[in-house]
Amino acid sequence: MSVFRRLQLVSEPALARSIVRLASVFQLLLMAATWKLWLYPDSFPRVPLIAVWLPHQILTGAACVLAAGCLLLAGGFVRSTNACRRTILLCLATACLPVLLNQHCLQAWHWLFLLTLASSLLSQPLICLQSAIATIYVCSGLSRLTEFPEQGPAGMIVRQLLSFVGPDAVTVETLRCCCHLASGFEILAGLTLLGAGRYPQVAAAMAVAVHLPLLAALGPFGLRHHSAVLLWNLQLLLLAPLLAITAPRRSAAQLDKMGDETAKQRLLRWVPGGILWLFALSGLFGLADNWPSWQLYSSRPESWQLWIRRDESERLPAYLQPWLSTTIIDGWQPLGLDRMSLAATASPLVPEDRFQAGVIDALLRQCPSDLQFQIRISEPHPWLWWIRRARTLKSRAELRSEQSSFLLNALPQI
């Protein structure tokens, strides 16, 4: 019997437990890869999600409890259904607490872990999780539909992939076309996964075709990116095909139940997936936080960059001096916030503009009050997300005004 056929015969409860174990294994690996973020959260400016000022020890304690819960789930030490459910609830609570205390913890992979745990508590967990993964592909592809994708991280990845093929140099038009094709393929992969009940092999193959090139471009023979990014793609490489291959059985069981369903039961079945899609798509218009898919390698996220006048750079605190870029444009030098984040927490900088505003505020509070600076903001148009616009803040008063416009907290914990 083929592996494909064996997977299709696995019961939905058993498969749901296996996916929770898989998610727990990767959560442990990713927490280990970004251990500084969890054990030393104050090594980088901390911006709570809500304005509640609590010591970082609470975050570290929650992370340790979360790791213990994940170890129990990953090792299969929890046998009974009730005990497993209680452990999942414990992991879900302790996974949410660090995010409330530090927005930096809302990494793309942590977002996915929260979705996986929450889905496992529903009556049809795999259908909901399949929909969540589909939104990741669709929204990632949509978010990369920009005017000049070759200038962003997407272009960097495509350029690296083209270098494997052979050409040393490609025209801008060719590179741009390849970026648009990659975005379209990603959207198609998500829609195919959404309908994997009819085309399981195609959906699984397309998910593999999305992530294998990414792993090649970002791996040790390519751009040599951070290990957490590679683990995130490896997790999706395993999870998406697994959900696709097992989709026909879930679809058949769903059709058998539809005749006996009441209108209320049918509504409850569609609500979780509908909420996922509404939340994810609303992020394109700035109504929700960035969905997991466009936290990485997309031109969609807002970018806040702190620039210091070249002749005033010596007035920066000593610990900030190494992070000043050697690039000087019109007498201004940018401060490498991304490099600071990776060095201090072993984690990439979360692209939510609210968090970046808080980080810059925290750094400026440690600088002389009369220091000349600029905050250059690159962001998508409020409704036409594929069109980007630039703004500049030139004073602390403008920064405070910008921070007060956010619904959730944008002030650092000092």
Number of C-alpha atoms within 10 A of each C-alpha: 5 6 9 13 11 10 15 18 12 13 12 18 14 9 19 21 17 15 22 20 19 18 25 26 19 22 24 19 17 20 21 15 18 21 17 19 26 23 18 15 22 19 14 19 22 22 29 25 22 16 15 11 12 11 11 19 14 13 25 17 16 20 23 15 17 27 22 15 23 25 18 19 24 22 12 13 11 17 10 8 10 10 12 18 15 13 19 23 17 15 24 19 15 20 24 18 18 26 20 18 24 24 22 29 26 25 20 20 25 21 18 24 20 17 17 24 22 16 22 21 13 13 12 17 19 22 21 24 26 24 21 25 23 25 27 21 25 26 24 27 25 22 23 27 21 22 13 20 24 23 14 16 15 24 22 18 21 20 21 19 17 16 15 13 8 8 9 9 10 12 8 13 11 11 22 22 14 19 26 23 14 18 23 17 19 26 21 19 25 27 17 22 33 24 19 23 20 15 16 23 16 17 28 24 16 20 27 19 15 18 20 14 15 20 22 18 23 22 16 13 11 16 14 13 13 17 17 22 21 19 18 20 18 17 19 19 19 16 19 22 22 21 28 26 24 26 25 18 17 18 15 11 11 14 11 11 10 12 8 10 13 10 10 8 12 13 11 12 17 12 12 19 19 14 12 19 17 12 17 24 20 15 19 25 14 16 12 14 18 26 22 22 22 23 22 20 17 21 30 29 25 20 19 24 19 24 23 22 18 17 11 13 18 12 13 17 12 9 7 18 13 11 15 21 13 10 10 14 11 7 11 20 22 22 21 16 20 16 15 20 19 17 14 18 22 20 26 22 22 23 23 19 21 25 27 26 24 24 23 20 21 19 16 16 12 11 13 11 9 8 15 16 21 19 22 17 18 19 20 23 16 14 10 11 22 21 16 17 13 11 10 15 16 13 14 17 10 13 17 15 10 14 20 14 11 11 9 14 19 26 24 23 20 10
